[in-house]
Amino acid sequence: MDHESQKMYSHKIKTAAEIAALIGKRPRDKKVIMCHGTFDVVHPGHVRHLLYAKTKAPILIASLTSDEHIKKGNLRPYVPGNLRAVNLAALEMVDYVLIDPDPTPLANLKLIQPDYFAKGYEYTAGAVNPKTQEEIDVLDSYGGEVIFTPGDIVYSSSALIELAPPSIGVDKLLSLMNSENLSFNDLRAALGKLKGLKVHVVGDTIVDSFTYCHLIGGMTKTPTMSVLFEKKVDYVGGAGVVAKHIRAAGAEVTFTTVLGKDALQELVLKDLQVQGIECLPIIDETRPTTNKNAIVADTYRLLKVDTLDNRSISDRIVERIQKQIQSNPSDAVVFSDFRHGIFNRHTTPILCASIPEGRFKVADSQVASRWGNILEFQGFDLITPNEKEARFSLGDQDSVVRPLALELYRKSKCKLLILKCGDRGIVTYRKDSDNDYRAFFAIDSFAGRVLDAVGAGDALLSYATLSMIATKNEVIAAILGNMAAGIECEQEGNIPVTPEMVLNKIEAVEKIARYGA
């Protein structure tokens, strides 16, 4: 829904105090009935509930649970509060809509004092729920009454969302941008500010190889597949591709990494030189350059063969990295940790302490095939873990995403957390608050046809970092990072994302927002 459409119904959306003033105190000439719920996806059960409530009183108030108090289901609510409010306001039978900042409607019931409070049919089963009893007690205190709406079918928003999630990513983005007074031109302007920024990337280089084969058949005596070699393609990945993304965005990049003394070292250095990246390699003759080789047969990945040494780097190498971090001027220092030797319990505190004052500090600790802990990077300006990494660092397999993200935000003491949730987009925390709706926001993924999701997080990290330095705006940084991640998913292999690609994505999203106009 575009901004103009929302304005058609926004006059119905009020605070509890405003509604109380409009309807007056009891006794009133016109009876008032109030409903309360999540209303994540307005379904037929909701409509029947509201219609029945309207038959009992001429003024119907629909009260919404605010986003921060919805903890049922992962990544819920699916629809953010301001859009849920507009959805209800657009219904003819609804007179007023309010978003309740509290976890329960008790305070608003005391303030508004509706004549009736409508509860769904499902609340009539079994013993009275303690929370429902609290609501009944409030209504009894001033002479109000609870009404249970009839219905033999109970619809579930959660079930409907899981069955077929509504495609409202653009609506949610527009709602977020409107609340922050941002436009698509602001996103374009931010991209223009990335050029010339200076970033020092420190981390593990990985050469990602793809060996393409054609399946010939199987052996008759052993369960062995036989394949015909076609070609092998090598990409510089890991922290190397973070450096390449940042360079492709227009920034000046210095890259500190550890490489082996082998042919892949030469491949890495040549590739980075072509990209215009100043590489400060530390050559460790005791280990190979990390290589992960995927064997692909007719688009299927049969096997991955890793050549690596995950031992901790020596104290001598730690000292050299320290000196490089301290001596190289930059706007930001990015630690890109893949747990292949540079970062561990011993080295991480030392390297973190080496970052000069005033640098924008960024960390990403990936645990695809290794154990890493993002909490080792304390007090950073930006961290970008995925859900699995967050759960690992907190030892939490059970919490839904939003409280999980808030707990990680608190324990990491970071200033900005962007939690990557794969094809479900991102959740961002920028304040330590349970009840401030501006403390967090979610953005859906804008990936089109996904060809290869590997490397999407690196693109997000890169564009979010540069955008934060350039604009100091968390929403712009999250949007551009999320769009860069979507673009990376649409390409096979670790291909650096350019500003032109992001501009095309912005244009495509804006076109959808304007209904193709």
Secondary structure, DSSP 8 states (H G I E B T S, - for coil): --HHHHHHHGGGB--HHHHHHHH-SSS-SS-EEEEEE--SS--HHHHHHHHHHHHH-SEEEEEEE-GGG--SSTT--SS-HHHHHHHHHTSTT--EEEEESSSSSHHHHHHH--SEEEE-GGGGSSS--HHHHHHHHHHHHHT-EEEE---S----HHHHHHHS----HHHHHHHHHHHTT--HHHHHHHHTT-TT-EEEEEE-EEEEEEEEEEEEEE-SSSS-EEEEEEEEEEEEEEHHHHHHHHHHTT-EEEEEEEE-SSHHHHHHHHHHHHTT-EEEEEE-TTS---EEEEEEETTEEEEEEEE-------HHHHHHHHHHHHHS--SEEEEEE-SSSS-STTHHHHHHHTS-TT-EEEEEE--SSS---GGGSTT-SEE--BHHHHHHHHT-SSS-HHHHHHHHHHHHT-SEEEEE-GGG-EEEE-S--SS-TTSEEEE-----S-S--TTHHHHHHHHHHHHHHHH--HHHHHHHHHHHHHHHHTSSS-----HHHHHHHHHHHHHHHTTT-
